[in-house]
Amino acid sequence: MSIIGLPDSAIREAVERVRAAIKNCGYQYPLQRITINLAPADLRKEGSSFDLAIAIGLLMTSGQLVLPPHERTLVVGELALDGSIRSVPGILSMVDLAKRQGFTSVLLPLDNVEEASLIRGIQVFGVRHLQDIAPENSDQSASPFGIPITANAGPIVLKNYAHLAAPKTDRTQRMQDKRARQTPLFTDDYSDVLGQHHVKRALMIAAAGMHNILLVGPPGTGKTMLIKRLPTILPPLSEDEALEVTKVLSAAGKLKEAPQGLIADRPFRSPHHTISTSGLIGGGGIPKPGEVSLAHRGILFLDELPEFQRQVLEVLRQPLEDRTVTISRARAAFTFPAQFMLACSMNPCPCGYLSAHSEEQRCICSPARVAAYRAKISGPLLDRIDLQVEVPPPGEWRKSAASPSSAEMQAKVIHAHRIQAARYAQSSVRWNSQLSGTLLRRTIQLPQEAEQLLEQTLQTLNLSMRAHDRIIKMAQTIADLDHDGEIVTAHVAEAIQYRQLDLNLF
């Protein structure tokens, strides 16, 4: 048997796996020359998910197996030498595409059934062994390996897959059951953080409108601690969002990290600063999702932002604007979702103490070193970060004022999200941060006094039109948090003061 159509090494090895599995299950392996063509011929194929389909195709063409006519069935799975069928990655995306292309059923490894059954409108049948495709009343005997085999008394006709049907469970109910029994991934709370009330306010605004945020301050001020609590104030994933996130992890082959199948928590990805461009954005011979896609519908946290390589940071500009990632190769272009909130932290200078106000912690950096340090973050990238907030030294933490809890902050964020959902119900926009162009101008109307303040700020600080629009969107989010949704001058003024790097406040 030979396989053509640009197969990789794993597919070429399928020849031996399929031959051994067919013989060990009691079927007759065809002795004539066999050619397996994987179409389209100009697209490279990879992985072991073709094994089961090749085996069933051989059994059908040799007359040993007849599948139900008038049905379009997707067959996916890796065969072991004894005929058992192993799970394969990316099954959720495969089944979703099969449904959209008109397939009515899918035959796949039993371990992938729960994942595949998240897709509605297509029948899912799990197979543990190549023998499982035979009806229960077929004539069977035992193989030398102790595995039941089918006697070769004519072809097996599968009139239906009733004996393989996966249990029917409502997707919404399964998601609710998982949330009920799941231990929360993020157990820290903002009530543990003393002081820093203006930083918490900024983080709440970022969560309410899904705005990008940067925290700047000396070492030890709690920048990382504050951002790592950010998931605790975001609203839970909706059913459709959970399916999107699960599909991305499935395509990346990382769904084993979530054995329950459906993802219930918003992603929080925090790559190390040594990450490569392809690791952040995605890549490979046949591209797979990178960190920006794995953070889809969640948070991408870049700690110590200037420590990342500049060329790595620059690739963020396109996904931050388009909310998708397109990776082009010679044979095809691949598009992955990348709708995430960017959260970053950095020191104000290389030593970290430029904005410290104590004698013991004096900055030892020259102006040239500070300029070179900050120049690692380009103007266009910084322009795409809505909130640039200073985190003061630890001395401000010693206040005894009560600190709001994550639950209290989350309730306000959810309220703001509901206002935005109602406002943008007739469009594809969901959050204020997604507004642009005509929709932005039509949706948000500033009072004359606020418009004058913004124009004066734009001219004084020489801000770009992108920064201008982001200030307007932030002002709308602040108004939504204030429970009325109507922008006043104070909302615009607050939004302006969050552009602290533009204001050169530190």
Secondary structure, 3 states (H helix, E strand, C coil): CEEECCECHHHHCHHHHHHHHHHHCCCCCCCCCCEEECCCCCCCECCCCCHHHHHHHHHHHCCCEECCCCCCEEECCEECCCCEEECCCCHHHHHHHHHHCCCCEEEEEHHHHHHHCCCCCCEEEEECEHHHHCCCCCCEEECCCCCEEECCCCCEECCCCHHHECCCCCHHHHHHHHHHHCCCCCCCCHHHCCCCHHHHHHHHHHHHHCCCEEEECCCCCCHHHHHHCHHHHCCCCCHHHHHHHHHHHHHCCCHHHCCCCCCCCCCEECCCCCCCHHHHHEECCCCEECHHHHCCCCEEEECCHHHCCHHHHHCCHHHHHHCEEEEECCCCEEEEECCCEEEEEECCCCCCCCCCCCCCCCCCCCHHHHHHHHCCCCHHHHHCCCEEEECCCHHHHHCCCCCCCHHHHHHHHHHHHHHHHHHCCCCCCCCHHHCCHHHHHHHCCCCHHHHHHHHHHHHHHCCCHHHHHHHHHHHHHHHHHCCCCCCCHHHHHHHHHCECCCCCCC
